[in-house]
Amino acid sequence: TRRKDVVSGKFNLLEIVFRDSSIQGLEKLNIRRGRLKVSNLHFDVDKLMSQGKLDVTTVGKVKFSLRLDEEDINTYLTSNQKRINLGGPRIELSHDRMLFSGRIKNRFFSARVRTEGRFVVNHEARTVDFRTNYVKLNAFKIPGFVTGSIVNRINPVLNLNKFPLMDLIPVKLQDIELGDGYVEFKGV
């Protein structure tokens, strides 16, 4: 990109790479690494300088990826255990499989919950949700109607509407890859 284009708010290619940081909307979650590539990006420099607001006028192709490690997710879950109303929440990530466990407590009983499942993208709601294969309560499989109430405490795992960047640059989450000890979100 030429200097005069940069001064006028035009970039042929903008690439942002970050490691061990967080993003607005999920400040408590450490992102191990991420990359955002945007081509043909134009924004209104006058508005940025006078009002302090970034107004993106043109966006070409967008490509991004974010990788979260199991340890960082567990730290985040522990810090949010009151919100999800589960004690000691923990995940284990392996290739195409995620195990989630925690302690559920209500007026009548307290029990250990363990579930296996995967992440899915809900394009309409712009969220990432957890879909379970099974749920065990103290090692007993439980029926679907109870499973639904437990999963509703977890979902949405990630709400993409919380990120201000999503309004400026039209990003679509396409794929969620689970690996040994990590999860990677990819999109365009």
WOZIFEN-V492037 format. One line per field, one symbol per residue. phi: phi as a letter, one per 20 degrees, with the letter a starting at -180 (. if undefined). burial: + if it has 24 or more other ideal C-beta (glycine too) atoms within 12 Angstrom, else -. A space follows every 50 residues. Layout:
phi: ???
burial: ???
This chain:
phi: .fgffffendcfbdcdcbclbccgocfedfefbbbcdcdleccefgfffe dmdedfdbcefcbbbcddegfffffffffdfffelcelfbccdbglbcdc caddccfebcbedccdabecedffelcddddeebcddlmdfdfgffggff fffeeffbdfffegfffecfdcfdccdecfnbccdcac
burial: ---------++--+-+------+--+--++++-+-+++--+++------- -----+--+--+++++++++-+++-++------+-+--+++++----+++ ++-+-------++++++++++-----++++++-++++----+---++--+ +-++++++-+--+-++-++-+-+--+++---++++++-
